[in-house]
Amino acid sequence: MATEVATKKAIKGGEFLIRETQANEIFIPEEWNEEQLMIKQQCQDFLDKEIHPRLDEIDSMKHPELMPSLLDKAGELGLLGTSVPQEYGGFGMDFNTSMLVAEVLGAGHSFAVAISAHTGIGTLPILYYGNEEQKKKYIPKLATGEWKAAYCLTEPDSGSDANSGKTKAKLSDDGKHYIINGQKMWITNGGFADVFVVFAKIDDDKNLSAFIVEKTFGGVTMNEEEKKMGIKGSSTRQIFFNDCKVPVENLLSERENGFKIAVNILNIGRIKLGVAAVGGSKATISKATQYAKERKQFGTAIANFGAIKHKIAEVSTRIFASESAHYRASQNIEDAYHALMESGMDAAQARLKSLEEFAIECAIMKVNGSEVLDFAVDEGVQIYGGMGFSAEGPMDRAYRDARINRIFEGTNEINRMLTIDMLLKRAMKGHLDLMTPAMAVQKELMSIPDFGASDDEGIFVKEKKALNNLKKAGLMVAGAAVQKFMQKLSEEQEVLMNLADMLIEGYVAESTLLRVEKLISQRGEAACAMEKEMAMLTLHKAMEKAASAGREAIMAFADGDELRLMLMGLKRFTKIEPYNLKAARRKVAEHVIEKGKYPF
């Protein structure tokens, strides 16, 4: 019965839009236990000792054996097996811990890409979809790094439309092998991988199937390493399969299940990429702050100038907000996993289902994390000034390496559209009741606004009301867009992206507010002054961005009285009490400057 109550109370994916979350329901990074902090330190030590001193050497690609040897060292420390169950040679850590590892290693430039491809899209399809024989054969070797993995999905003509791939698999006459022919591109770790998860269509199937292919099977050739804008030390190859003979027992899961495997593995990839970007952002602002303290102009350190403080505070605040939302979502995934396990589901199935449940949040975090990193490196270059543009300084590499993250794991445009698409599909299936709150918002639009002062005591009362209104604004615009376009809404990509921006801003702002509220309950308000300022800065930015995105969407489909009424409603729902943002930023910046790094 206890499980039933817990499951009933558990939040569903996407439900944050229509349900108020309490601060005590979320996990915050200040709650890492001693073991997790030790793992975090181990990852940091590995970067400091093995990766950061060799970044130029890694990027030069002069020693093809260097990256695999670094993965071997990571394997010896157990960093490749954090989320692999113990019975397959891993450490069986929970999802939050594997997120923490991804975050810290996210500051590892090209190495971060190699390790995340190996441990994520390379290993997890076999772990979650493989049968017992496949798992026993491959997972222990992947967990130690004895074998390196790559994931072969993208083809020259299939970018965002993964299921349109042309690679073919045909059963051999004796029925013992599938013969694979086709071409894959942008394959991370392609140059040194021993095992490939390859997606192909069997005969004239509509959907992809997935196969575990060993390089030693033969018929596998590759082009030279791609020349790239950034992540230059990451092996990226085109791979050709020419009559590659794959034993029938190496079909992964069932025939035509490949597209589902690809989609579900990408859910994990998305939130892990987002949190890795948070790690990269922290390293970037720490370096930029240090430089601002040392660089003198007009007889003083540039860190003393208001314009530089604005940048340091803005980047630090966005990192704090993104981190808050990432670990809120990952704890939701972990809780859902435990609830499914308690209901009797097997571990691999429960892991997949829990990630599928929070696919909306995974897409949101991929967009947010990668865009925070891009903002951080751009401001990092600016703080460094001329040295930021020089290849001698650290920002050159940071700036170029960051750019891929808005394209990896589904472009940010695709992910924005997916968030709304998934939300509406869940509503249509009755999984989420968006209709009742949307109707309530329509009714509220027609009523006289309540200007009464709130008598409530407690922290963030007015701010939570503002947040609640922000959600109403999203429901109002989405509801009107659905009514206007009906089935054709999917063709209105600009409107979908406006709606996604409202959703993303609301989720991140709420996560930040809840984190700070929980922190205050643990440490007292006086000890959380900086965090409180960051929560206010985040909320104000969210209201401003939601108002702008909402206005653009409304003007795209409404006119006359409807347009006027909706714009009035939007103004009402995105109103927030004035706050001295400059003073808030100065306080945050001065704290960061004093510590000489990102300190939260």
C-alpha positions as CSV (number, residue, x, y, z in Angstrom):
1,M,0.0,0.0,0.0
2,A,2.9,2.4,0.8
3,T,4.2,1.9,-2.7
4,E,0.8,2.7,-4.2
5,V,0.6,6.0,-2.2
6,A,4.2,6.9,-3.2
7,T,3.5,6.1,-6.9
8,K,0.2,8.1,-6.8
9,K,1.9,11.1,-5.3
10,A,5.0,10.9,-7.6
11,I,5.1,13.6,-10.2
12,K,4.7,12.6,-13.8
13,G,6.9,13.9,-16.6
14,G,5.7,17.3,-17.9
15,E,3.4,17.6,-14.9
16,F,5.4,20.5,-13.4
17,L,3.4,22.8,-15.7
18,I,0.1,22.1,-13.9
19,R,1.1,21.0,-10.5
20,E,2.9,22.9,-7.7
21,T,6.0,21.2,-6.5
22,Q,7.1,21.6,-2.9
23,A,10.7,22.4,-2.0
24,N,11.1,19.2,0.1
25,E,10.2,17.1,-2.9
26,I,13.3,18.0,-4.9
27,F,17.0,17.0,-4.7
28,I,19.6,19.8,-4.5
29,P,23.3,19.5,-5.2
30,E,24.1,20.7,-1.7
31,E,22.8,17.2,-0.5
32,W,25.5,15.1,-2.1
33,N,26.7,12.5,0.4
34,E,30.4,11.8,1.3
35,E,30.8,9.0,-1.2
36,Q,29.4,11.1,-4.0
37,L,31.7,14.0,-3.1
38,M,34.7,11.6,-3.2
39,I,33.7,10.4,-6.7
40,K,33.3,14.1,-7.7
41,Q,36.9,14.8,-6.4
42,Q,38.2,11.7,-8.2
43,C,36.8,12.9,-11.5
44,Q,38.3,16.3,-10.9
45,D,41.7,14.9,-10.1
46,F,41.6,12.8,-13.2
47,L,41.0,15.9,-15.4
48,D,43.7,17.9,-13.6
49,K,46.3,15.1,-13.9
50,E,45.5,13.4,-17.1
51,I,43.5,15.7,-19.4
52,H,44.1,19.4,-18.8
53,P,47.9,19.3,-19.1
54,R,47.5,17.4,-22.5
55,L,44.7,19.3,-24.2
56,D,46.9,20.5,-27.1
57,E,48.3,17.0,-27.6
58,I,44.8,15.5,-27.6
59,D,43.5,18.0,-30.1
60,S,46.5,17.5,-32.4
61,M,45.4,13.9,-33.1
62,K,49.1,13.1,-33.8
63,H,48.9,10.1,-31.5
64,P,45.8,8.1,-32.4
65,E,46.5,5.8,-29.4
66,L,46.3,8.7,-26.9
67,M,42.5,8.9,-26.5
68,P,42.0,5.1,-26.1
69,S,44.8,5.1,-23.5
70,L,43.1,7.9,-21.6
71,L,39.8,5.9,-21.7
72,D,41.8,2.9,-20.4
73,K,43.0,5.0,-17.4
74,A,39.5,6.2,-16.8
75,G,38.4,2.5,-16.9
76,E,41.0,1.6,-14.3
77,L,39.5,4.2,-11.9
78,G,36.0,2.8,-12.6
79,L,34.8,6.0,-14.4
80,L,33.4,3.9,-17.3
81,G,31.3,1.7,-15.1
82,T,29.5,4.1,-12.8
83,S,26.0,3.2,-14.0
84,V,26.8,-0.4,-15.0
85,P,25.3,-2.9,-12.5
86,Q,27.8,-4.8,-10.3
87,E,27.0,-8.2,-11.8
88,Y,28.4,-6.9,-15.1
89,G,31.6,-5.4,-13.6
90,G,30.4,-1.9,-12.9
91,F,29.6,0.1,-9.7
92,G,25.8,0.2,-10.0
93,M,25.6,3.8,-8.9
94,D,22.3,5.6,-9.0
95,F,21.3,8.0,-11.8
96,N,22.2,11.1,-9.8
97,T,25.7,9.9,-9.2
98,S,26.2,9.1,-12.9
99,M,25.0,12.6,-13.6
100,L,27.5,14.1,-11.2
101,V,30.3,12.1,-13.0
102,A,29.1,13.5,-16.4
103,E,29.0,17.0,-14.9
104,V,32.6,17.0,-13.6
105,L,34.0,15.3,-16.7
106,G,32.0,17.8,-18.9
107,A,35.0,20.2,-18.4
108,G,37.2,17.7,-20.2
109,H,36.8,19.1,-23.8
110,S,37.3,16.4,-26.4
111,F,37.8,13.7,-23.7
112,A,34.4,14.5,-22.3
113,V,32.9,13.7,-25.7
114,A,34.8,10.4,-26.0
115,I,33.9,9.2,-22.5
116,S,30.3,10.2,-22.7
117,A,29.8,8.5,-26.1
118,H,31.4,5.3,-24.8
119,T,29.5,5.1,-21.5
120,G,26.3,6.5,-22.9
121,I,25.1,5.8,-26.4
122,G,27.9,3.1,-26.9
123,T,27.2,1.0,-23.8
124,L,23.6,1.6,-22.7
125,P,21.8,0.2,-25.7
126,I,23.4,-3.2,-24.9
127,L,22.8,-2.8,-21.2
128,Y,19.1,-1.9,-21.5
129,Y,18.1,-3.8,-24.6
130,G,20.5,-6.7,-24.8
131,N,19.6,-10.2,-23.8
132,E,21.5,-11.9,-21.0
133,E,24.1,-13.5,-23.3
134,Q,24.8,-10.2,-25.0
135,K,25.1,-8.3,-21.7
136,K,27.5,-11.0,-20.2
137,K,29.6,-10.9,-23.4
138,Y,29.9,-7.1,-23.9
139,I,29.1,-5.1,-20.8
140,P,32.0,-6.2,-18.5
141,K,34.6,-5.4,-21.3
142,L,32.9,-2.0,-21.9
143,A,32.8,-1.2,-18.2
144,T,36.5,-1.7,-17.8
145,G,37.4,-0.1,-21.2
146,E,39.0,-3.2,-22.6
147,W,36.6,-2.7,-25.5
148,K,35.6,0.8,-26.7
149,A,32.2,1.5,-28.0
150,A,30.6,3.7,-30.7
151,Y,27.0,4.3,-31.9
152,C,26.2,4.3,-35.6
153,L,22.9,6.0,-36.3
154,T,23.3,9.1,-38.4
155,E,23.7,8.8,-42.2
156,P,24.6,11.4,-44.9
157,D,20.9,11.9,-45.8
158,S,19.3,11.3,-42.4
159,G,20.2,14.0,-39.9
160,S,17.2,14.8,-37.6
161,D,15.1,12.2,-39.3
162,A,16.9,9.2,-38.0
163,N,14.3,6.6,-39.1
164,S,14.9,7.5,-42.8
165,G,18.3,5.7,-42.8
166,K,19.2,3.7,-45.9
167,T,21.6,1.2,-44.3
168,K,20.3,-2.3,-45.1
169,A,20.5,-5.7,-43.4
170,K,19.7,-8.9,-45.2
171,L,19.5,-12.4,-43.8
172,S,22.1,-14.8,-45.3
173,D,21.0,-17.8,-47.2
174,D,22.0,-20.1,-44.4
175,G,20.1,-17.9,-41.9
176,K,23.1,-17.5,-39.6
177,H,24.1,-13.9,-40.4
178,Y,22.7,-10.6,-41.2
179,I,24.7,-9.0,-44.1
180,I,24.9,-5.2,-43.5
181,N,25.6,-2.7,-46.2
182,G,25.5,1.1,-45.8
183,Q,27.3,4.2,-44.6
184,K,27.2,6.1,-41.3
185,M,28.7,9.5,-40.5
186,W,29.7,11.7,-37.6
187,I,30.6,8.5,-35.6
188,T,32.2,9.6,-32.3
189,N,35.0,7.2,-31.2
190,G,34.7,5.7,-34.7
191,G,38.5,5.6,-35.2
192,F,39.2,3.3,-32.3
193,A,36.0,1.5,-31.3
194,D,35.9,-2.3,-31.0
195,V,32.1,-2.5,-30.8
196,F,29.5,-0.6,-32.8
197,V,25.8,-0.3,-32.1
198,V,24.6,-0.1,-35.7
199,F,21.1,0.8,-36.9
200,A,19.8,-0.6,-40.2
201,K,16.6,-1.7,-41.9
202,I,16.1,-5.4,-42.5
203,D,14.8,-5.9,-46.0
204,D,12.0,-3.4,-46.7
205,D,11.0,-2.8,-43.0
206,K,9.5,0.5,-42.2
207,N,11.5,0.9,-39.0
208,L,15.2,0.4,-38.0
209,S,16.6,-2.6,-36.2
210,A,19.7,-2.5,-34.1
211,F,22.8,-4.7,-34.2
212,I,25.9,-5.2,-32.1
213,V,28.8,-5.2,-34.6
214,E,32.4,-6.1,-33.7
215,K,35.1,-4.5,-35.8
216,T,36.7,-7.9,-36.2
217,F,33.6,-9.2,-38.1
218,G,35.1,-7.7,-41.2
219,G,33.6,-5.5,-43.9
220,V,34.0,-2.4,-41.7
221,T,36.1,0.4,-43.3
222,M,36.3,4.1,-42.5
223,N,37.3,7.5,-43.9
224,E,40.0,9.7,-42.5
225,E,39.2,11.7,-39.3
226,E,36.8,14.6,-39.9
227,K,38.3,18.1,-39.6
228,K,36.0,19.9,-37.2
229,M,35.5,23.4,-35.7
230,G,35.9,22.1,-32.2
231,I,36.3,18.9,-30.1
232,K,39.2,18.3,-32.5
233,G,40.7,15.6,-30.3
234,S,37.5,13.5,-30.5
235,S,37.6,10.8,-33.1
236,T,34.9,11.4,-35.7
237,R,34.7,9.1,-38.7
238,Q,32.5,8.0,-41.6
239,I,32.1,4.3,-41.4
240,F,31.2,2.0,-44.2
241,F,29.7,-1.5,-43.9
242,N,30.4,-3.6,-47.0
243,D,28.8,-7.1,-46.7
244,C,29.6,-7.0,-43.0
245,K,28.6,-10.4,-41.6
246,V,26.8,-10.1,-38.2
247,P,25.7,-13.3,-36.4
248,V,22.0,-13.4,-36.0
249,E,22.4,-13.6,-32.2
250,N,23.8,-10.0,-32.4
251,L,20.4,-8.5,-33.3
252,L,19.7,-6.2,-30.4
253,S,16.2,-6.5,-29.0
254,E,13.5,-7.3,-31.5
255,R,13.3,-6.6,-35.3
256,E,12.2,-3.1,-36.0
257,N,12.8,-2.0,-32.4
258,G,15.8,0.1,-33.4
259,F,14.0,3.4,-33.7
260,K,12.6,3.0,-30.2
261,I,16.1,2.1,-28.9
262,A,17.6,5.2,-30.6
263,V,14.9,7.5,-29.1
264,N,15.1,6.2,-25.6
265,I,18.9,6.2,-25.5
266,L,18.8,9.8,-26.7
267,N,16.7,10.7,-23.7
268,I,19.6,9.7,-21.4
269,G,22.1,11.3,-23.8
270,R,20.2,14.6,-23.7
271,I,20.1,15.1,-19.9
272,K,23.7,13.9,-19.6
273,L,24.9,16.3,-22.3
274,G,23.0,19.1,-20.5
275,V,24.7,18.4,-17.2
276,A,28.1,18.0,-18.8
277,A,27.6,21.5,-20.3
278,V,27.0,22.7,-16.7
279,G,30.4,21.3,-15.8
280,G,32.0,23.0,-18.7
281,S,30.3,26.3,-17.8
282,K,31.6,26.2,-14.3
283,A,35.2,25.7,-15.5
284,T,34.8,28.6,-18.0
285,I,33.5,31.2,-15.5
286,S,36.1,30.1,-12.9
287,K,38.9,30.8,-15.4
288,A,37.4,34.0,-16.6
289,T,36.9,35.3,-13.0
290,Q,40.5,34.4,-12.2
291,Y,41.7,36.3,-15.3
292,A,39.5,39.3,-14.4
293,K,41.2,39.5,-11.0
294,E,44.6,39.5,-12.6
295,R,44.1,41.7,-15.6
296,K,44.7,45.4,-14.9
297,Q,43.3,48.3,-16.9
298,F,43.1,52.0,-15.9
299,G,45.2,51.1,-12.8
300,T,42.8,48.5,-11.4
301,A,41.7,44.9,-11.9
302,I,39.0,44.6,-14.5
303,A,37.0,42.5,-12.0
304,N,36.3,45.9,-10.3
305,F,34.3,47.2,-13.3
306,G,30.5,47.1,-13.2
307,A,30.3,45.8,-16.8
308,I,32.6,42.8,-16.0
309,K,30.7,42.1,-12.7
310,H,27.5,42.0,-14.8
311,K,29.0,39.3,-16.9
312,I,30.4,37.2,-14.0
313,A,27.1,37.4,-12.2
314,E,24.9,36.6,-15.2
315,V,26.9,33.6,-16.2
316,S,27.1,32.3,-12.6
317,T,23.4,32.7,-12.1
318,R,22.5,30.9,-15.3
319,I,24.8,28.0,-14.3
320,F,23.2,27.8,-10.8
321,A,19.7,27.8,-12.3
322,S,20.6,25.1,-14.9
323,E,22.3,22.9,-12.3
324,S,19.2,23.2,-10.1
325,A,16.9,22.0,-12.9
326,H,19.2,19.2,-14.0
327,Y,19.3,17.6,-10.6
328,R,15.6,18.1,-9.9
329,A,14.9,16.2,-13.1
330,S,17.5,13.5,-12.5
331,Q,16.1,12.8,-9.0
332,N,12.6,12.5,-10.5
333,I,14.0,9.9,-12.9
334,E,15.6,8.1,-10.0
335,D,12.4,8.1,-7.9
336,A,10.3,6.8,-10.9
337,Y,12.9,4.0,-11.4
338,H,12.6,2.9,-7.7
339,A,8.8,3.0,-7.9
340,L,8.8,0.8,-11.0
341,M,11.3,-1.6,-9.5
342,E,9.0,-1.9,-6.4
343,S,6.1,-2.7,-8.7
344,G,8.0,-5.7,-10.0
345,M,9.5,-4.4,-13.2
346,D,13.0,-5.6,-14.1
347,A,15.9,-3.2,-13.7
348,A,16.7,-2.4,-17.3
349,Q,13.0,-2.0,-18.2
350,A,12.5,0.2,-15.2
351,R,15.4,2.4,-16.1
352,L,14.1,2.9,-19.6
353,K,10.6,3.6,-18.5
354,S,11.7,6.1,-15.9
355,L,13.7,8.0,-18.6
356,E,10.8,7.8,-21.1
357,E,8.5,9.2,-18.4
358,F,10.7,12.3,-18.1
359,A,11.6,12.7,-21.8
360,I,10.2,16.2,-21.8
361,E,12.5,17.3,-19.0
362,C,15.5,15.6,-20.7
363,A,14.8,17.6,-23.9
364,I,14.4,20.8,-21.8
365,M,17.7,20.3,-20.0
366,K,19.6,19.5,-23.2
367,V,18.5,22.9,-24.7
368,N,19.1,24.8,-21.5
369,G,22.4,23.3,-20.5
370,S,23.9,23.7,-24.0
371,E,22.7,27.3,-24.3
372,V,24.1,28.2,-20.9
373,L,27.5,26.8,-21.9
374,D,27.4,28.8,-25.2
375,F,26.6,32.0,-23.2
376,A,29.3,31.2,-20.7
377,V,32.1,30.7,-23.3
378,D,31.0,33.8,-25.3
379,E,31.2,36.0,-22.2
380,G,34.4,34.2,-21.2
381,V,36.0,35.3,-24.5
382,Q,34.7,38.9,-23.9
383,I,36.1,39.0,-20.3
384,Y,39.5,37.9,-21.7
385,G,39.2,40.6,-24.4
386,G,42.1,40.3,-27.0
387,M,43.5,37.2,-25.1
388,G,40.0,35.6,-25.5
389,F,40.5,35.7,-29.2
390,S,44.0,34.4,-29.1
391,A,44.7,30.6,-29.5
392,E,47.2,31.1,-26.6
393,G,44.4,31.6,-24.1
394,P,41.9,29.0,-22.9
395,M,38.8,30.6,-24.3
396,D,39.6,29.8,-27.9
397,R,39.2,26.0,-27.3
398,A,36.3,26.5,-24.9
399,Y,34.4,28.6,-27.4
400,R,34.9,26.2,-30.3
401,D,34.3,23.0,-28.3
402,A,31.0,24.3,-26.9
403,R,29.4,24.9,-30.2
404,I,28.6,21.3,-31.1
405,N,26.4,20.8,-28.0
406,R,23.5,22.7,-29.6
407,I,23.6,20.2,-32.5
408,F,24.5,16.9,-30.7
409,E,21.7,14.6,-29.5
410,G,19.1,16.3,-31.6
411,T,19.4,20.0,-32.5
412,N,18.0,22.4,-30.0
413,E,15.3,23.3,-32.5
414,I,14.2,19.7,-32.7
415,N,14.3,19.4,-28.9
416,R,12.2,22.5,-28.5
417,M,9.6,21.2,-30.8
418,L,9.7,17.8,-29.2
419,T,9.0,19.2,-25.7
420,I,5.6,20.7,-26.9
421,D,4.8,17.7,-29.2
422,M,5.4,15.3,-26.3
423,L,3.4,17.5,-23.9
424,L,0.4,17.7,-26.2
425,K,0.5,13.9,-27.1
426,R,0.4,13.1,-23.4
427,A,-2.6,15.4,-22.9
428,M,-4.4,13.8,-25.9
429,K,-3.8,10.3,-24.4
430,G,-5.1,11.4,-21.0
431,H,-1.7,11.0,-19.3
432,L,-1.7,14.6,-18.4
433,D,-4.8,16.7,-17.8
434,L,-3.8,20.0,-19.5
435,M,-7.4,20.8,-20.4
436,T,-8.8,21.5,-17.0
437,P,-6.1,24.1,-16.0
438,A,-6.2,25.6,-19.5
439,M,-9.9,26.1,-19.3
440,A,-9.5,27.6,-15.8
441,V,-7.0,30.1,-17.3
442,Q,-9.4,31.0,-20.1
443,K,-12.1,31.7,-17.4
444,E,-9.6,33.8,-15.4
445,L,-8.9,35.9,-18.5
446,M,-12.5,37.0,-18.5
447,S,-12.6,37.8,-14.8
448,I,-11.5,40.9,-13.0
449,P,-7.8,40.6,-11.8
450,D,-7.2,40.0,-8.1
451,F,-5.0,42.8,-6.9
452,G,-5.4,42.0,-3.3
453,A,-2.1,41.7,-1.3
454,S,-1.2,38.3,-0.1
455,D,-1.4,37.7,3.6
456,D,0.7,34.5,3.4
457,E,3.8,34.2,5.5
458,G,6.8,32.4,4.3
459,I,9.6,32.6,1.8
460,F,9.0,33.4,-1.9
461,V,5.2,33.8,-1.6
462,K,5.0,36.6,-4.2
463,E,7.6,35.0,-6.4
464,K,5.7,31.7,-6.4
465,K,2.5,33.5,-7.4
466,A,4.5,35.1,-10.2
467,L,5.7,31.7,-11.3
468,N,2.3,30.2,-11.1
469,N,1.1,33.1,-13.4
470,L,4.0,32.3,-15.8
471,K,2.7,28.8,-16.1
472,K,-0.8,30.2,-16.8
473,A,0.7,32.3,-19.5
474,G,2.1,29.2,-21.1
475,L,-1.2,27.3,-20.8
476,M,-3.1,30.3,-22.3
477,V,-0.9,30.7,-25.3
478,A,-0.6,26.9,-25.9
479,G,-4.3,26.4,-25.5
480,A,-5.1,29.2,-28.0
481,A,-2.5,27.8,-30.5
482,V,-4.0,24.3,-30.3
483,Q,-7.5,25.7,-30.9
484,K,-6.3,27.8,-33.8
485,F,-4.1,25.3,-35.7
486,M,-5.6,22.0,-34.4
487,Q,-3.7,19.1,-36.2
488,K,-1.6,21.6,-38.2
489,L,0.2,23.0,-35.1
490,S,3.2,20.7,-35.9
491,E,3.8,22.8,-39.0
492,E,4.0,26.0,-37.1
493,Q,7.5,25.5,-36.0
494,E,8.1,29.2,-34.9
495,V,5.1,29.1,-32.6
496,L,6.2,25.7,-31.2
497,M,9.6,27.2,-30.4
498,N,8.0,30.2,-28.7
499,L,5.9,27.8,-26.5
500,A,9.0,25.7,-25.7
501,D,10.9,28.8,-24.5
502,M,8.0,29.6,-22.1
503,L,8.1,26.1,-20.8
504,I,11.9,26.0,-20.4
505,E,12.0,29.3,-18.6
506,G,9.3,28.3,-16.2
507,Y,10.8,24.9,-15.4
508,V,14.3,26.4,-14.8
509,A,13.0,29.3,-12.7
510,E,10.8,27.1,-10.6
511,S,13.7,24.6,-10.0
512,T,16.0,27.5,-8.9
513,L,13.4,28.9,-6.5
514,L,12.7,25.5,-5.0
515,R,16.4,24.8,-4.5
516,V,16.9,28.1,-2.7
517,E,13.8,27.6,-0.6
518,K,15.1,24.2,0.5
519,L,18.5,25.6,1.2
520,I,17.1,28.3,3.4
521,S,15.0,25.7,5.3
522,Q,18.3,23.9,6.0
523,R,20.8,26.8,6.6
524,G,18.6,29.8,7.4
525,E,18.1,32.9,5.2
526,A,21.2,34.8,6.2
527,A,23.5,32.0,5.0
528,C,21.7,31.9,1.6
529,A,21.8,35.6,0.6
530,M,23.7,35.0,-2.7
531,E,21.5,32.1,-3.7
532,K,18.4,34.2,-3.0
533,E,19.7,36.9,-5.3
534,M,20.3,34.4,-8.0
535,A,16.7,33.0,-7.6
536,M,15.4,36.6,-8.1
537,L,17.6,37.2,-11.1
538,T,16.5,33.9,-12.7
539,L,12.8,34.6,-12.1
540,H,13.0,38.1,-13.6
541,K,14.8,36.8,-16.7
542,A,12.2,34.0,-17.0
543,M,9.3,36.5,-16.8
544,E,10.9,38.7,-19.4
545,K,11.6,35.9,-21.8
546,A,8.2,34.3,-21.4
547,A,6.5,37.7,-22.1
548,S,8.6,38.1,-25.2
549,A,8.0,34.6,-26.5
550,G,4.3,34.6,-25.6
551,R,3.8,38.0,-27.4
552,E,5.5,36.7,-30.6
553,A,3.4,33.5,-30.6
554,I,0.1,35.4,-30.0
555,M,0.8,37.9,-32.8
556,A,1.4,35.0,-35.1
557,F,-2.1,33.6,-34.9
558,A,-4.5,36.1,-33.2
559,D,-6.1,39.3,-34.4
560,G,-8.8,41.8,-33.5
561,D,-10.4,41.5,-30.0
562,E,-8.8,38.1,-29.4
563,L,-5.3,39.5,-30.0
564,R,-6.0,42.4,-27.6
565,L,-7.5,40.2,-24.9
566,M,-4.7,37.7,-25.1
567,L,-2.0,40.4,-25.0
568,M,-3.7,41.9,-21.9
569,G,-3.8,38.4,-20.3
570,L,-0.1,37.8,-21.1
571,K,0.8,41.2,-19.6
572,R,-1.1,40.3,-16.5
573,F,0.4,36.8,-16.2
574,T,4.0,37.9,-16.7
575,K,3.9,40.9,-14.3
576,I,6.4,40.9,-11.5
577,E,7.3,43.3,-8.8
578,P,10.3,45.5,-9.5
579,Y,13.6,44.4,-8.1
580,N,17.0,46.0,-8.2
581,L,18.7,43.6,-10.6
582,K,21.9,45.6,-10.8
583,A,22.4,45.4,-7.1
584,A,21.6,41.7,-7.0
585,R,24.2,41.0,-9.8
586,R,26.8,43.1,-8.0
587,K,26.4,41.1,-4.8
588,V,26.7,37.8,-6.7
589,A,29.6,38.9,-8.8
590,E,31.6,40.2,-5.7
591,H,31.1,36.9,-4.0
592,V,32.3,34.9,-7.1
593,I,35.3,37.3,-7.5
594,E,36.2,37.0,-3.8
595,K,36.3,33.2,-4.1
596,G,38.1,33.4,-7.5
597,K,35.9,30.7,-9.0
598,Y,32.4,29.5,-9.4
599,P,31.7,28.8,-5.7
600,F,28.1,27.5,-5.4
